[in-house]
Amino acid sequence: MTLPRWMKPRFFRLWHNPAVSLVVITLAIYSITAGVSLVRQSLAPHFVFLADAFLHSQLELASIPDPPYDLTFFNEHWYVSFPPLPALLLMPIVAIRGLSTSDIAFSVIAGGLCVGAMALALARLNRAIGGFHADGSITWLALLLGFGTPLWYCAALGSVWFTAHVIAAGCLCLYVREVLGDNRPFLAGVWLGLGFLARAPVLLAFPLSLAVRRDRNRSLRDTARFALSLAMGVAPMVLAQAAYNYGRFGSLLEFGYRWMNSPDTLLQRQATWGQFNARFLPENLYTLL
């Protein structure tokens, strides 16, 4: 097929954009890694079932995945405890394909877009400090995210935990892109809030926006105004999550993790020491590092 003459310059400019080419390369490798699983569901496709519940205008699951591992059983209903952004993004696909939707394919696509978002963030950093001087550095650093971190594993495997990480990482990349660019606090807060709706600890990235402010006038009043605008960007998503929690469990702060259908050993430890305890720190550091 021969492209019309008017399309050629635009097409080649688009292809030679590092972000676009990185998305294509990453999608290809992630897809090969997933293999035949690309058309299947993971062992925990909970977000597909949650999207189906939303399409039925309900918070509890209309259909239950088998096995119901890491689902929350409360008041005779099953819920997905994790924040709902991946399910919200899956809703149009589930509306067309139903419960057979592959969360692995969705996760692979999200992972490829995440690497592209990182390239856009690095391009902003390049313009801000002039430290790379070439697209090559941007390409290699973005590939480092795509293939030198657990993003590759998470995207190719799918499932409720890893898909949430991939979506959260993409939102963080777009948050960093805004911060390294115009750093408009409200818009930065929106990206941060969306990341929160995938993985709640994303909110801990908020100091970056405050630290990268470029204006010289950093009076207490201006800093407070900037922080307030950032908080206003985050607030709709935080309030939406609080309302979501209340609608499911009758509490603004209750995510439902303590009622999860998890192995007995984990439930016993949680009953004894709770979800947050210093004795878990060595294991968490081992897993992290």
C-alpha positions in Angstrom: 0.0 0.0 0.0 1.4 3.4 -1.0 0.7 6.3 1.3 -0.7 9.5 -0.1 2.0 12.2 -0.5 0.4 14.4 2.1 0.6 11.7 4.7 4.2 10.7 4.2 6.0 13.5 6.2 3.5 13.2 9.1 3.8 9.4 9.1 7.6 9.3 9.1 7.8 12.0 11.7 5.5 10.0 13.9 7.5 6.8 13.4 10.8 8.5 14.1 9.4 9.9 17.4 11.3 8.0 20.1 8.2 7.5 22.2 6.2 5.9 19.3 8.9 3.6 18.2 9.6 2.5 21.8 5.9 1.7 22.3 5.9 -0.5 19.2 9.2 -2.3 20.1 8.0 -2.8 23.7 4.6 -4.1 22.6 6.3 -6.6 20.3 8.6 -8.0 22.9 6.1 -8.1 25.6 3.6 -9.8 23.3 6.3 -12.4 22.3 7.0 -12.9 26.0 3.3 -13.4 26.9 3.0 -15.9 23.9 -0.2 -17.8 23.7 -1.3 -16.3 27.0 -1.9 -13.1 25.2 -5.4 -14.4 24.2 -6.1 -15.9 27.6 -6.8 -14.6 31.1 -4.4 -14.6 34.0 -4.9 -16.6 37.1 -6.4 -13.5 38.8 -8.4 -11.5 36.1 -10.3 -9.7 38.9 -10.3 -6.3 37.1 -12.2 -7.9 34.1 -14.9 -9.1 36.5 -14.9 -5.8 38.3 -15.4 -4.0 35.0 -18.3 -6.3 34.3 -19.8 -5.4 37.7 -19.5 -1.7 37.0 -21.3 -2.3 33.6 -24.1 -3.9 35.7 -24.2 -0.7 37.9 -23.0 -2.5 41.0 -20.0 -2.6 43.3 -20.1 -6.3 44.2 -19.1 -8.8 41.6 -21.9 -10.0 39.3 -19.8 -13.1 38.4 -17.0 -14.7 40.5 -13.6 -15.7 39.0 -12.4 -19.1 39.8 -10.5 -19.4 42.1 -11.6 -16.4 44.2 -8.1 -15.8 45.5 -7.5 -12.3 47.0 -11.1 -11.3 46.6 -12.9 -9.9 49.7 -16.1 -11.5 51.0 -18.2 -9.1 53.0 -21.9 -9.1 53.8 -22.6 -12.1 51.5 -21.0 -10.4 48.5 -17.6 -10.7 46.8 -15.6 -7.5 46.1 -12.2 -6.5 44.6 -10.4 -4.6 47.3 -7.8 -3.0 45.0 -8.4 0.5 43.7 -10.6 0.5 40.6 -8.8 2.4 37.8 -7.7 -0.7 35.8 -11.3 -1.9 35.8 -12.6 1.5 34.7 -10.2 1.5 31.8 -11.3 -2.1 30.9 -15.0 -1.3 30.8 -15.3 -0.4 27.1 -13.4 -3.6 26.2 -15.5 -5.8 28.5 -18.6 -4.2 27.2 -17.7 -5.6 23.8 -15.9 -8.8 24.6 -17.5 -9.7 27.9 -15.9 -11.8 30.6 -13.6 -13.5 28.1 -11.5 -10.3 27.9 -7.8 -11.0 28.3 -6.4 -9.0 31.1 -2.9 -10.1 29.9 -3.3 -8.4 26.6 -4.6 -5.3 28.3 -1.6 -5.3 30.6 0.8 -5.8 27.7 -0.6 -2.7 25.9 -0.5 -0.7 29.1 3.1 -1.7 29.6 4.1 -0.6 26.1 2.4 2.8 26.6 4.1 3.1 30.0 7.5 2.9 28.3 6.4 5.6 25.8 5.3 7.8 28.6 8.7 7.4 30.2 10.3 8.6 26.9 8.1 11.6 26.9 9.1 12.4 30.5 12.8 12.0 29.7 12.4 14.3 26.7 11.0 17.0 29.0 14.0 16.5 31.3 16.3 16.8 28.4 14.8 20.1 27.4 14.9 21.3 31.0 18.6 20.6 31.8 20.1 19.8 28.4 21.9 16.8 29.9 21.4 14.1 27.2 22.0 16.0 24.0 20.6 13.1 21.9 17.5 11.0 21.5 19.7 7.9 22.0 20.0 8.5 25.8 16.3 8.9 26.1 15.8 5.7 24.2 18.2 3.7 26.3 16.8 5.1 29.6 13.2 4.3 28.6 14.3 0.8 27.5 15.8 0.4 30.9 12.4 0.9 32.5 10.8 -1.5 30.0 13.3 -4.3 30.2 15.5 -3.6 33.3 12.7 -3.5 35.9 9.8 -5.7 37.0 7.6 -3.8 34.5 8.4 -6.4 31.8 7.4 -9.3 34.2 4.3 -7.5 35.4 3.0 -6.5 32.0 3.5 -9.9 30.4 1.9 -11.8 33.3 -1.2 -9.7 33.9 -3.4 -10.5 37.0 -5.0 -8.1 39.5 -1.8 -7.2 41.4 0.6 -6.7 38.4 -1.9 -5.0 36.1 -2.4 -2.4 38.9 1.3 -1.8 39.1 1.6 -1.3 35.3 -1.2 1.3 35.3 0.2 3.0 38.3 3.6 3.2 36.7 2.1 4.8 33.6 0.3 7.4 35.6 3.6 8.2 37.5 5.4 8.6 34.2 2.8 11.1 33.0 3.0 12.8 36.4 6.8 13.1 36.0 6.4 14.4 32.5 4.1 17.2 33.7 6.4 18.1 36.6 9.5 18.3 34.4 7.6 20.4 31.9 5.3 23.2 32.9 4.7 21.7 36.3 1.1 22.9 36.5 0.1 21.8 40.0 -3.5 21.0 39.3 -2.7 18.8 36.2 0.2 17.1 38.1 -2.3 16.4 40.9 -4.7 14.8 38.4 -2.1 12.4 37.2 -1.1 11.7 40.8 -4.7 11.1 41.7 -5.2 8.7 38.8 -2.1 6.8 39.9 -3.6 6.6 43.4 -6.7 4.9 41.8 -4.4 2.1 40.6 -2.1 1.8 43.6 -2.6 4.0 46.7 1.1 4.5 47.6 1.5 6.5 44.4 0.5 9.6 46.5 3.9 9.5 48.1 5.3 10.9 44.9 3.8 14.4 45.6 7.0 16.0 47.0 8.5 15.9 43.5 6.1 18.5 42.2 6.9 20.8 45.1 10.7 20.3 44.8 10.8 21.1 41.0 9.1 24.4 41.2 11.1 26.8 39.0 9.7 30.2 40.2 12.1 32.2 42.3 9.5 33.6 44.5 9.0 30.9 47.0 7.2 32.7 49.8 5.1 30.7 52.2 1.9 32.0 50.6 3.0 31.0 47.1 4.1 27.6 48.3 0.8 27.1 50.1 -1.1 28.2 46.9 0.9 25.8 44.8 0.3 22.9 47.3 -3.4 23.7 47.4 -3.7 23.5 43.7 -1.8 20.2 43.6 -4.2 18.9 46.3 -7.2 20.0 44.4 -6.0 18.0 41.4 -5.7 14.9 43.6 -8.8 15.5 45.6 -11.5 14.2 43.1 -9.8 10.8 42.9 -9.2 10.5 46.6 -12.8 11.4 47.4 -14.1 9.0 44.7 -12.1 6.2 46.3 -13.4 7.1 49.7 -17.0 7.0 48.4 -16.2 3.7 46.7 -14.9 2.3 50.1 -18.0 3.6 51.9 -20.4 2.1 49.3 -18.7 -1.3 49.7 -17.7 -1.5 53.4 -19.5 1.4 55.1 -16.3 3.2 55.9 -14.4 5.9 54.0 -11.0 4.4 54.8 -11.8 0.7 54.6 -10.4 -1.0 51.5 -11.4 -4.5 52.6 -7.9 -6.0 52.6 -8.5 -7.5 56.1 -11.3 -9.7 54.8 -9.4 -11.0 51.7 -9.7 -14.6 50.7 -5.9 -15.2 51.3 -3.9 -18.2 52.6 -4.5 -19.0 56.3 -0.8 -18.2 57.2 -1.2 -14.7 55.9 -4.6 -14.2 57.6 -3.2 -15.4 60.9 -0.3 -13.0 60.7 -2.6 -10.2 59.9 -4.9 -11.0 62.8 -1.9 -11.1 65.1 0.1 -8.0 63.9 -2.2 -6.1 61.5 -1.3 -5.0 58.0 1.5 -2.6 59.1 4.1 -3.9 61.5 7.9 -3.4 61.7 8.4 -7.2 61.9 7.4 -7.4 58.2 10.1 -4.9 57.1 13.0 -7.5 56.6 10.8 -9.6 54.3 9.5 -6.5 52.4 13.1 -5.3 51.9 14.2 -8.8 50.7 11.3 -8.8 48.2 12.0 -5.3 47.1 15.8 -5.7 46.6 
